[in-house]
Amino acid sequence: MSFLKKLTAVMLSTLMLVSVAGCGEKEDNKDDNKANLAKGDSIGEDQTLKENNMPYGATVSKVLPKENNNCRVGGEYDTRFLSEEELIMLGDYAYALSTGDTQVFESVVHPDYVKNIIQEGGYADSADYLKKMYESIRDTYIGEEFEFDYVLTTNCLVDEDNDFSSADIVIAEALGDDFIKTVTTRKLVTLDFLYTLKESGGSYSLYNRQLSYINLYIYEADGKLYIF
């Protein structure tokens, strides 16, 4: 199994576990509500969640190109889970996919990971990879020329509360154990890319076309952030 397929399998298994855990939390909250009502307590008083316990998306901030010169593609993120720098990186990743900008792509993806993608996929270089990715998205889901112009993050798992050991093993196969030893933070971000059609206009959601979200890992190692 290729590195990319292994990492995708790890992502899916992690997200499935989170989904199951989330269902359990909802049921627990439902029971708590019944107990409070039985006691005659006010839901407004006892069910008010502290900000840190609220689900992803409860505190949303935006980054826009017109307000930030470092931002190529704007987006929304929960500041409790992601930093502005990380959101800008995700926007750069989307920008590179839809423009074929190899310099931007190679600035956010680990160079050894890029080499692994090229070697395993049989691509000539990163430009060839980005071209093939764009064509695949265009022909499979969108149907005409497009440009990603906004990133919507819908969830973020952090390593303080989740097990990233399976992802570490797969990434180590491509980058080596020495890289994993330098990793200080790990995140798995679930997101949607919004896009504009170049010819007919209009803004649309990639999720609505492919019926699945995009999942990207962000690892910090030696003080630098990388997307996988």
Order of alpha helices (4+ residues) and beta strands (2+ residues): alpha-alpha-beta-beta-alpha-alpha-alpha-alpha-beta-alpha-alpha-beta-beta-alpha-beta-beta
